[in-house]
């Protein structure tokens, strides 16, 4: 592993300048890395995980249970990983971390998941940075939730499909560089299809690409590759296995290209966000005060005050909203989050305002519930998800 980490440092760390530490610089470094001719890909899961945590301060958290997709478009179905944004302060640059679900599918599947989530950072870091902007606007303009909810219902599925496909393509480019398919790189007697089939099996930890295979092994690999090409001629079926999805992408990546051109839903999302920013942006099209709540356009899960303690201790992957009684959209929302702690129960921790100084006085949940009720404001809660609790435990955060 040390040699693999050093290789990644040489290829990805670049200079120690301020610019090199910014997400845009690192995303560019990743894009250049996967496109570099002659690159020998690092396939060591532990080495990649160590490099990201130690050199880029991008921790990779392994969890044993369900993982939910990012909240950019209202969450998604259960998945094997997540490229997450930890919001401790809505006015500061968000911290990015990766989540990989442990399971019985082996290190090959975990490696693919890790690279897939890293692909989200490489290709979509601007969208990840925009999460804090979305919540800033939602605090000052609660009616914006209806517009976001309508977008998620109308275009969320196609946007998610685009993002997932691009992240998968990044993982594929990392593990199986295109230059390796040049004629001089293939073992004699192995067709391009046969090489692809063997290389993909190797990437998932179930085969090696032999240097001097037997004639029978060559025939089997070439036939398997030809069969896989035939299966990949149609549209990728919904609910395809990880292997089937990776194989379909491998046989179609020349047609798809990487990176993918921006989709219409991505452009539509950009219109809502109006670009990422560290600062509270000027409100556009405010809809607060008089708008009525459309149940089909709600984006956040709503709670009654008496539900809060139990719900923030559960495995939440999205923020929660306690609306003021009798009001569809309040004048503003109060955003709060718990103090990072080794204590796994958020209900027992002090919580702080996410638009105020980190030196502010923290208060228990009951204080914030009463404060929001007295001011007829919404209370926007950001409980820690299971990965963030694991991060706090690993880093021995103060109790």
Backbone torsions as a table, in degrees:
resi	resn	phi	psi	omega
1	UNK	NA	-40.1	-179.3
2	UNK	-55.3	-40.5	-180.0
3	UNK	-64.8	-39.9	179.4
4	UNK	-65.9	-39.0	178.2
5	UNK	-64.0	-42.6	179.4
6	UNK	-63.5	-36.5	177.4
7	UNK	-63.3	-42.8	177.7
8	UNK	-65.4	-40.3	178.1
9	UNK	-59.8	-43.3	-179.3
10	UNK	-65.1	-37.9	-175.6
11	UNK	-85.6	-27.4	-169.4
12	UNK	-117.8	-26.5	-172.3
13	UNK	-70.4	-37.1	180.0
14	UNK	64.6	-149.1	179.9
15	UNK	-80.8	167.7	177.3
16	UNK	-95.8	18.1	-178.7
17	UNK	-68.5	163.5	179.7
18	UNK	-57.7	-43.2	-176.6
19	UNK	-63.5	-34.4	-177.1
20	UNK	-67.4	-18.5	-178.6
21	UNK	-90.7	-4.9	-178.8
22	UNK	-80.6	150.8	-179.2
23	UNK	-53.7	-39.8	-178.9
24	UNK	-62.2	-40.9	-180.0
25	UNK	-67.0	-41.0	-179.2
26	UNK	-71.4	-37.3	175.8
27	UNK	-62.7	-40.5	177.8
28	UNK	-64.6	-40.0	178.2
29	UNK	-61.7	-40.0	178.1
30	UNK	-65.1	-41.9	179.5
31	UNK	-64.0	-41.1	178.5
32	UNK	-68.3	-35.1	-179.6
33	UNK	-62.9	-49.1	-176.3
34	UNK	-70.7	-19.9	-179.4
35	UNK	-94.9	-5.8	-173.3
36	UNK	-67.4	123.7	177.3
37	UNK	-69.6	141.3	178.8
38	UNK	81.5	0.0	-178.7
39	UNK	-69.5	134.4	172.9
40	UNK	-95.0	111.1	-170.9
41	UNK	-67.5	138.2	172.8
42	UNK	-78.3	122.0	-177.1
43	UNK	-113.4	12.7	-177.4
44	UNK	-91.1	107.0	-178.2
45	UNK	-55.1	-47.4	-177.0
46	UNK	-65.9	-35.0	178.5
47	UNK	-67.0	-42.8	179.0
48	UNK	-64.5	-43.0	179.2
49	UNK	-61.8	-43.1	179.8
50	UNK	-65.6	-43.3	179.3
51	UNK	-59.8	-47.3	-178.2
52	UNK	-61.4	-42.7	-177.4
53	UNK	-72.6	-44.0	-172.4
54	UNK	-84.2	-37.5	-175.2
55	UNK	-95.2	-36.3	-175.8
56	UNK	-109.4	0.8	-178.4
57	UNK	50.6	43.2	176.9
58	UNK	-119.5	86.2	-174.0
59	UNK	-66.1	148.0	174.3
60	UNK	-110.5	116.8	-176.3
61	UNK	-104.0	127.3	174.8
62	UNK	-96.7	128.5	179.6
63	UNK	-124.7	153.8	-176.6
64	UNK	-96.0	-15.8	-175.8
65	UNK	-107.3	-157.5	-177.2
66	UNK	-65.0	143.1	175.1
67	UNK	-120.2	136.2	177.7
68	UNK	-108.2	148.0	-179.7
69	UNK	-68.4	169.7	-176.7
70	UNK	-62.7	155.2	-174.9
71	UNK	-82.8	6.3	-177.0
72	UNK	-52.7	-40.5	-178.4
73	UNK	-123.3	36.6	173.4
74	UNK	86.7	22.3	179.9
75	UNK	78.8	-178.2	-178.3
76	UNK	-161.6	-170.8	-178.8
77	UNK	-69.1	166.0	177.6
78	UNK	-57.0	137.9	-175.1
79	UNK	-140.3	176.8	-178.0
80	UNK	-90.9	-6.7	-179.3
81	UNK	-164.2	-179.1	-176.9
82	UNK	-160.2	137.9	166.8
83	UNK	-101.3	102.0	-168.8
84	UNK	-101.5	156.9	175.5
85	UNK	-119.8	120.0	178.3
86	UNK	-95.3	117.8	-177.0
87	UNK	-100.4	103.2	174.5
88	UNK	-99.3	-21.0	-178.1
89	UNK	-154.4	121.1	-176.4
90	UNK	-71.7	-9.1	179.8
91	UNK	-102.0	1.6	-177.3
92	UNK	-115.5	165.0	177.5
93	UNK	-64.7	126.0	-177.0
94	UNK	-69.4	150.9	176.9
95	UNK	-89.9	134.5	-177.6
96	UNK	-106.3	136.5	176.8
97	UNK	-138.7	161.2	179.5
98	UNK	-116.0	146.8	179.2
99	UNK	-123.0	133.4	175.8
100	UNK	-127.6	129.3	179.4
101	UNK	-84.4	128.5	174.2
102	UNK	-73.6	151.5	179.5
103	UNK	-174.8	-174.4	-177.3
104	UNK	-87.8	8.4	-176.5
105	UNK	-85.9	-5.7	173.7
106	UNK	94.3	169.7	-177.6
107	UNK	-66.7	-27.2	178.9
108	UNK	-60.9	-45.3	178.5
109	UNK	-68.3	-36.8	178.0
110	UNK	-67.3	-36.8	176.7
111	UNK	-63.7	-44.1	178.8
112	UNK	-61.1	-44.1	-179.7
113	UNK	-61.9	-44.2	179.1
114	UNK	-59.6	-45.7	-179.7
115	UNK	-68.4	-36.3	176.4
116	UNK	-60.2	-46.5	-179.7
117	UNK	-68.1	-35.3	174.6
118	UNK	-64.7	-32.7	175.5
119	UNK	-63.0	-34.4	175.1
120	UNK	-62.0	-41.8	177.5
121	UNK	-64.5	-45.3	-177.1
122	UNK	-62.7	-39.2	-173.4
123	UNK	-98.1	-22.9	-169.4
124	UNK	-130.2	24.7	-175.6
125	UNK	-62.3	-30.7	178.6
126	UNK	-65.6	-37.6	176.6
127	UNK	-67.6	-39.1	177.9
128	UNK	-62.9	-42.0	178.8
129	UNK	-65.7	-27.5	-176.2
130	UNK	-74.5	-11.1	-178.0
131	UNK	-57.5	-44.3	-179.3
132	UNK	-64.1	-33.6	178.5
133	UNK	-65.5	-42.0	178.9
134	UNK	-57.5	-46.0	-177.0
135	UNK	-74.3	-31.1	172.1
136	UNK	-57.3	-48.9	-177.5
137	UNK	-66.5	-36.5	-179.1
138	UNK	-67.8	-30.0	177.2
139	UNK	-70.8	-40.6	-177.7
140	UNK	-86.8	-19.2	-176.1
141	UNK	-140.6	73.6	-173.1
142	UNK	-56.7	-27.3	-179.9
143	UNK	-66.4	-14.8	177.3
144	UNK	-61.7	-20.4	179.1
145	UNK	-57.4	-37.2	179.8
146	UNK	-64.1	-39.6	178.9
147	UNK	-67.4	-42.2	178.6
148	UNK	-65.8	-43.3	179.2
149	UNK	-62.5	-40.4	177.8
150	UNK	-63.7	-41.2	177.9
151	UNK	-63.1	-44.5	-179.0
152	UNK	-61.7	-39.2	179.9
153	UNK	-71.3	-36.9	-175.0
154	UNK	-82.0	-42.9	-170.1
155	UNK	-126.5	-1.8	-174.8
156	UNK	-61.0	-39.7	-176.7
157	UNK	-65.9	-45.0	-178.9
158	UNK	-69.9	-34.4	176.4
159	UNK	-65.6	-44.3	-179.9
160	UNK	-61.4	-40.7	179.3
161	UNK	-61.8	-40.8	178.3
162	UNK	-63.7	-46.7	-178.8
163	UNK	-64.0	-42.1	-179.1
164	UNK	-67.0	-39.2	179.3
165	UNK	-64.1	-42.7	-179.4
166	UNK	-67.1	-37.8	177.6
167	UNK	-66.7	-38.5	176.3
168	UNK	-64.0	-39.6	179.1
169	UNK	-63.9	-36.5	176.3
170	UNK	-61.6	-46.9	179.2
171	UNK	-59.6	-40.0	179.8
172	UNK	-65.9	-44.0	179.2
173	UNK	-63.3	-35.9	179.0
174	UNK	-64.4	-50.0	-172.4
175	UNK	-80.1	-35.4	-174.0
176	UNK	-127.1	77.3	-178.9
177	UNK	-58.1	143.2	-178.0
178	UNK	-62.6	-33.7	-175.0
179	UNK	-62.4	-24.1	-178.4
180	UNK	-68.9	-17.3	-179.2
181	UNK	-85.2	-0.9	175.7
182	UNK	-62.1	150.5	-171.7
183	UNK	-54.3	-39.1	-176.5
184	UNK	-70.3	-16.3	-178.1
185	UNK	-92.0	-13.4	-176.0
186	UNK	-89.2	137.8	175.1
187	UNK	-59.0	144.6	-179.0
188	UNK	-56.7	134.3	177.7
189	UNK	88.8	-6.6	-179.1
190	UNK	-99.6	121.2	178.5
191	UNK	-73.4	168.7	178.1
192	UNK	-61.5	-42.2	178.7
193	UNK	-64.2	-40.8	178.9
194	UNK	-64.9	-40.4	177.6
195	UNK	-63.0	-44.7	-179.2
196	UNK	-59.6	-43.7	-178.2
197	UNK	-63.2	-45.4	179.4
198	UNK	-67.2	-41.5	-177.6
199	UNK	-65.2	-38.2	179.4
200	UNK	-69.7	-39.6	176.2
201	UNK	-62.7	-39.1	177.2
202	UNK	-63.2	-41.1	-179.9
203	UNK	-61.2	-30.4	178.8
204	UNK	-94.7	11.2	171.8
205	UNK	78.6	19.7	-175.9
206	UNK	-117.7	4.2	179.9
207	UNK	-165.4	168.1	173.4
208	UNK	-125.6	155.7	175.5
209	UNK	-89.1	107.0	-171.5
210	UNK	-72.0	147.6	176.4
211	UNK	-79.8	-35.9	-179.8
212	UNK	-136.9	72.4	-176.2
213	UNK	-74.3	160.3	175.7
214	UNK	-74.4	162.1	179.5
215	UNK	-60.9	-39.2	-180.0
216	UNK	-65.4	-40.5	179.2
217	UNK	-65.9	-37.4	176.9
218	UNK	-63.0	-44.6	-179.8
219	UNK	-62.1	-42.8	-179.9
220	UNK	-63.2	-44.2	-179.1
221	UNK	-66.1	-43.4	-179.4
222	UNK	-64.8	-39.4	178.7
223	UNK	-67.6	-42.5	178.7
224	UNK	-62.1	-39.8	177.8
225	UNK	-65.5	-39.8	177.9
226	UNK	-64.2	-41.5	178.2
227	UNK	-64.2	-40.2	179.6
228	UNK	-65.9	-37.0	176.3
229	UNK	-59.6	-43.8	179.9
230	UNK	-62.2	-40.3	179.5
231	UNK	-69.4	-20.1	-175.7
232	UNK	-95.4	5.4	-176.8
233	UNK	-75.9	-25.5	-178.7
234	UNK	-89.1	-161.4	177.8
235	UNK	-83.5	142.8	178.4
236	UNK	-61.0	121.8	-178.0
237	UNK	-71.2	149.1	177.4
238	UNK	-66.4	142.6	178.7
239	UNK	73.8	22.0	-179.7
240	UNK	-65.5	150.0	176.9
241	UNK	-67.0	165.0	179.5
242	UNK	-58.9	-43.9	178.0
243	UNK	-61.7	-47.8	-177.6
244	UNK	-61.5	-39.2	179.7
245	UNK	-66.5	-45.7	179.8
246	UNK	-63.6	-41.4	179.5
247	UNK	-64.4	-43.9	178.9
248	UNK	-59.5	-42.6	179.0
249	UNK	-64.7	-40.1	-178.1
250	UNK	-62.0	-39.7	-178.5
251	UNK	-84.1	-4.7	-179.1
252	UNK	-122.8	4.6	-170.8
253	UNK	-69.0	-28.2	176.7
254	UNK	-63.7	-38.2	179.5
255	UNK	-71.4	-38.5	-176.8
256	UNK	-75.0	-41.9	-174.5
257	UNK	76.6	161.2	176.0
258	UNK	-149.4	130.2	-1.5
259	UNK	-73.8	161.2	178.5
260	UNK	-72.8	148.6	174.0
261	UNK	-66.4	149.4	-179.7
262	UNK	-56.6	139.0	179.1
263	UNK	-91.5	164.3	177.1
264	UNK	-60.0	-43.1	176.8
265	UNK	-60.7	-34.4	177.5
266	UNK	-65.2	-40.7	177.8
267	UNK	-66.4	-37.8	178.5
268	UNK	-65.6	-41.5	176.2
269	UNK	-61.0	-41.5	177.9
270	UNK	-60.3	-33.9	177.6
271	UNK	-65.4	-36.7	178.8
272	UNK	-69.8	-44.6	-175.1
273	UNK	-80.6	-32.5	-176.5
274	UNK	59.6	40.5	173.2
275	UNK	87.7	144.9	178.5
276	UNK	-71.9	148.9	-179.3
277	UNK	-158.0	149.5	174.8
278	UNK	-81.7	-14.8	-171.4
279	UNK	-111.2	159.3	178.7
280	UNK	-65.7	116.5	-177.0
281	UNK	-78.7	161.6	175.0
282	UNK	-66.7	135.8	-176.8
283	UNK	-69.3	140.2	175.8
284	UNK	-118.3	137.6	178.6
285	UNK	48.4	56.9	179.8
286	UNK	-61.1	137.8	-178.3
287	UNK	-127.7	18.3	-176.0
288	UNK	-76.5	159.0	169.9
289	UNK	96.9	-58.8	-172.0
290	UNK	-108.0	-13.6	-176.1
291	UNK	-68.2	145.1	176.5
292	UNK	-95.5	148.7	-177.6
293	UNK	-78.4	124.0	173.5
294	UNK	-94.8	112.5	-176.8
295	UNK	-54.8	-29.5	-178.8
296	UNK	-79.9	-10.7	-178.1
297	UNK	-108.2	5.0	178.6
298	UNK	-67.4	144.4	-176.7
299	UNK	-111.0	-33.8	-176.2
300	UNK	-104.6	146.7	176.0
301	UNK	-76.1	131.9	-176.4
302	UNK	-99.4	141.9	-178.7
303	UNK	-126.5	151.5	165.0
304	UNK	-84.1	153.0	-177.3
305	UNK	-53.9	-36.5	-177.3
306	UNK	-72.4	-11.2	178.3
307	UNK	-88.2	-15.4	-166.3
308	UNK	-59.8	-49.8	-174.0
309	UNK	-57.7	-46.0	-179.4
310	UNK	-68.2	-39.7	-174.4
311	UNK	-71.4	-36.8	-179.1
312	UNK	-72.3	-17.5	176.3
313	UNK	-88.4	-11.0	179.1
314	UNK	-81.5	177.6	-178.0
315	UNK	-81.6	80.9	-179.8
316	UNK	-93.0	138.3	176.5
317	UNK	-116.8	-1.5	-179.4
318	UNK	-131.5	154.1	172.5
319	UNK	-62.0	161.5	-179.3
320	UNK	-124.5	152.8	-177.6
321	UNK	-126.1	130.0	170.7
322	UNK	-106.1	102.6	-177.7
323	UNK	-79.9	153.7	175.4
324	UNK	-69.4	146.2	-177.8
325	UNK	-63.4	138.3	174.1
326	UNK	76.8	10.9	-177.9
327	UNK	-131.8	127.0	177.6
328	UNK	-71.4	-54.2	178.8
329	UNK	-126.2	113.9	178.6
330	UNK	-72.5	177.0	178.1
331	UNK	-70.0	-30.9	179.1
332	UNK	-159.6	165.4	175.4
333	UNK	-116.0	141.4	174.6
334	UNK	-93.3	115.6	178.6
335	UNK	-91.2	127.5	-179.8
336	UNK	-135.1	154.1	177.0
337	UNK	-144.7	156.3	-178.2
338	UNK	-79.9	155.4	173.8
339	UNK	-63.9	130.1	174.6
340	UNK	-56.3	133.0	-172.2
341	UNK	-157.8	158.4	173.2
342	UNK	-75.4	-17.1	177.8
343	UNK	-67.4	124.4	-177.1
344	UNK	-76.3	-10.9	-176.1
345	UNK	-101.9	113.0	-178.6
346	UNK	-66.4	-29.2	-176.4
347	UNK	-65.5	-19.9	-178.6
348	UNK	-93.8	-1.4	-174.5
349	UNK	-99.3	157.2	169.7
350	UNK	-75.4	148.4	-177.5
351	UNK	-119.0	150.4	-179.7
352	UNK	-127.4	157.5	178.2
353	UNK	-74.2	132.5	-173.7
354	UNK	-88.8	3.8	175.0
355	UNK	-118.2	18.7	-179.7
356	UNK	-126.0	170.6	-178.2
357	UNK	-57.3	142.4	176.1
358	UNK	-65.1	-10.7	178.6
359	UNK	-90.0	4.5	179.4
360	UNK	-61.9	162.0	173.9
361	UNK	-77.6	133.1	-179.9
362	UNK	-94.3	155.4	-174.8
363	UNK	-137.3	157.3	174.7
364	UNK	-70.8	164.5	-177.9
365	UNK	-56.1	-39.9	-177.0
366	UNK	-58.1	-37.5	178.9
367	UNK	-61.1	-46.2	-176.4
368	UNK	-70.1	-36.5	177.9
369	UNK	-62.2	-43.3	179.5
370	UNK	-69.2	-39.4	179.4
371	UNK	-62.3	-44.2	178.8
372	UNK	-64.4	-41.8	180.0
373	UNK	-63.3	-43.6	-178.6
374	UNK	-63.3	-30.9	-178.0
375	UNK	-100.3	7.5	-178.3
376	UNK	51.0	41.5	179.0
377	UNK	-107.1	158.9	171.4
378	UNK	-80.6	150.7	177.5
379	UNK	-113.2	111.0	-177.7
380	UNK	-98.1	111.2	-174.1
381	UNK	-100.7	135.1	176.7
382	UNK	-116.9	72.9	178.1
383	UNK	-66.1	154.6	177.7
384	UNK	-70.7	135.6	173.1
385	UNK	-82.8	170.5	-176.4
386	UNK	-55.6	-35.7	179.8
387	UNK	-68.1	-39.8	179.7
388	UNK	-68.2	-34.7	174.8
389	UNK	-65.4	-37.9	177.0
390	UNK	-65.5	-39.1	177.0
391	UNK	-60.9	-44.3	179.8
392	UNK	-63.4	-39.5	-179.8
393	UNK	-67.7	-40.3	-178.6
394	UNK	-69.1	-35.1	-177.2
395	UNK	-90.1	4.6	179.6
396	UNK	51.3	51.2	178.7
397	UNK	-60.8	152.0	-177.2
398	UNK	-64.9	142.6	-178.1
399	UNK	-81.9	NA	NA
